[in-house]
Amino acid sequence: MEKRSTTSKVQARGIYPNAIVNRGPDWKYDNQDGGRFGTVTEIRSWQGVPSCAARVAWDSGKEGTYRLGYQGKVNCNF
């Protein structure tokens, strides 16, 4: 297969600010996301543990903070 001239290769490593996210199969926060995509605005601490939550601004206009990897799950992109 030939290289696609209009694309570039990018390696993503975890959740980071400006990442685009959407709900996954473990999502259990009803319609907080408006059923759309969101953008990670900040990586935060959760109950004193650094870098284990993400603040997301949803395309619907809502915002929320979600734990990363809680009970082995990652939703969001949360």
Secondary structure, 3 states (H helix, E strand, C coil): CCCCCCCCCCCCCCCCCCCEECCCCCCCCCCCCCCCCEEEEEEEEECCEEEEEEEEEECCCCEEEEECCHHHCCCCCC
